[in-house]
Amino acid sequence: MILYTAVPLSLVFAGEARPAAPKMEIRVGSACLEVESIGADRVRIVRLISPNPADYLRPEYQPGRELSLYLGIP
C-alpha cells in the first residue's frame, strides 16, 4: 500500500509506538476476569470468561467496569 500525504511520517505512525497495557487474569468463583491496569491499585475489566451463563448477566463483571485490587471496592 502506498500512502501519498503531506503529513509527516512521525504523525502518521504516532500511534504505532504506544505499548499496550499489560493484561492479567483474576479468578472470581468459576469466572475468570481479564483485566488491564489503569493505575497503581486500579484495574479495568476487559473480558469475562465463565462456563456459567448467569455470570454474563452480573453487572459487577461487566467489561469496562473499574475495580480496586486491594479493597475490592468499585
N, C-alpha and C positions, 0 to 999 in steps of 0.2 A: 504494500500500500504506500502511495506517495501522498504526502501532505504538503500542499502549497499554501503557505501562510506568511504574513508579515509579523506574526507574533514570535518573539524569541523562543528558542528551544527550551530555555530554563523555565519559562512559564507553561509551555505545552506539557512538559514532563514533570511539573512541580508535584503532582500527587503520587508519582511513582515511588519516590524515596521514603514515603511515610511508612514506618513499620506498623504492622497490625498489633492490636492489643493482645497480650497473651491470654489464652483461654484455659479455664480449669473446669474440672467436674466435681460437683458436690452431691453426695448421696443423701436423700431425704426419704426414709422408708424404702419403698420399692422404686421410687423415682430417682432419676439422675438429672441434675440441672447442669447444663453447660453455661458457664458464666465468664464474663470478661471483667478485668479490673478497671475501675474508674477512679480510684483513689487509694489511699493507704489502707483503709479498712472497709471500703465500699466496693460492691460488685453489681453488675447488671446482668440479668438473666438473658441469655441469647437463645437457648433451646431447651426444651423439656423432652426427656427420653423416659418412657414408662410403659410397662406392659398393661397397666391398669387404665382403661379409658376414662374413669372418673377423675384421674389426676389432671387431665387436659381441661376439665371444667373448673378447676380450683383457681380462683383469682390470684392467690399468693404465688402460683407457679407460672404466671403469665409472662411471656417474653417482653422485655423492656422494663420490667419492674426492678427497682434498685433495692439491695439488701445490705445490711451491715454484717461483716464476717464475725465480729466478736460478740455482739449482743443479740443478733437475730431479729433486730428491730428494723422495720421498713423505713 
